[in-house]
Amino acid sequence: MKRRLPVARTDKQAAAIVRRDLSGYDLKSMTPVRFEFTRKDARVNMRMPEALLEAVKAHADRAGIPYQRFIRQALERAIETGR
């Protein structure tokens, strides 16, 4: 049986954990995290049907992110895939 990954409370603790051999740990509950370092200096104001906004908010809630970030990520994916 694989061990649970220890909890890191500081950056130093996290760095020490990732330097270890992680093959003995259960990592299937891990989810990828995308850090956003680029400054958000432009604003967008748009109108949309309320039902669409509520659907966006519901999807964002299930993804565990703010709905505005969800919209930004959807736009980024559309640009990256050319759709």
C-alpha positions in Angstrom: 0.0 0.0 0.0 1.3 3.4 -0.9 1.8 6.1 1.7 0.0 9.4 1.8 2.0 12.4 0.8 3.0 14.6 3.8 1.5 18.0 4.2 3.9 20.9 3.7 3.1 24.1 5.5 6.0 26.2 4.2 7.9 26.5 0.9 11.0 25.0 2.6 9.0 21.9 3.6 7.5 21.5 0.1 11.0 21.7 -1.4 12.2 19.0 0.9 9.3 16.7 -0.1 9.8 17.0 -3.8 13.5 16.2 -3.5 12.5 12.8 -2.1 11.8 9.7 -4.2 8.0 10.0 -4.5 7.4 6.6 -6.1 6.2 5.2 -2.7 3.5 7.8 -2.3 -0.1 7.7 -3.5 -0.3 10.6 -5.9 -3.6 9.8 -7.7 -5.6 12.4 -5.7 -3.2 15.1 -6.9 -4.5 17.7 -9.4 -2.4 19.8 -11.6 -2.1 23.5 -10.7 -1.5 26.3 -13.1 0.1 29.4 -11.7 -0.7 32.7 -13.2 2.3 35.0 -13.1 1.4 37.4 -15.9 0.0 40.7 -14.7 -3.7 41.2 -15.5 -3.7 44.8 -16.7 -6.5 44.9 -19.3 -10.2 44.9 -18.5 -13.1 43.4 -20.4 -16.8 44.2 -19.9 -19.3 42.0 -21.7 -22.9 41.2 -21.7 -24.2 37.7 -21.8 -27.4 35.8 -21.1 -27.9 35.2 -17.4 -28.3 31.5 -18.0 -24.9 31.3 -19.6 -23.3 33.2 -16.7 -24.9 30.9 -14.2 -23.6 27.9 -16.2 -20.1 29.4 -16.3 -20.2 30.0 -12.5 -21.4 26.4 -11.9 -18.6 24.9 -14.0 -16.0 27.2 -12.3 -17.3 26.1 -8.9 -16.9 22.4 -9.9 -13.4 23.2 -11.1 -12.7 25.0 -7.8 -11.7 28.3 -9.4 -13.2 31.8 -9.6 -15.6 32.2 -12.6 -13.5 35.0 -14.1 -10.4 32.8 -14.1 -12.6 30.1 -15.7 -13.6 32.4 -18.5 -10.0 33.5 -19.0 -8.8 29.9 -19.2 -11.5 29.1 -21.7 -10.4 32.0 -23.9 -6.8 30.9 -23.6 -7.7 27.3 -24.6 -9.6 28.6 -27.6 -6.6 30.7 -28.7 -4.2 27.8 -28.2 -6.3 25.3 -30.1 -7.2 27.8 -32.9 -10.9 27.4 -32.3 
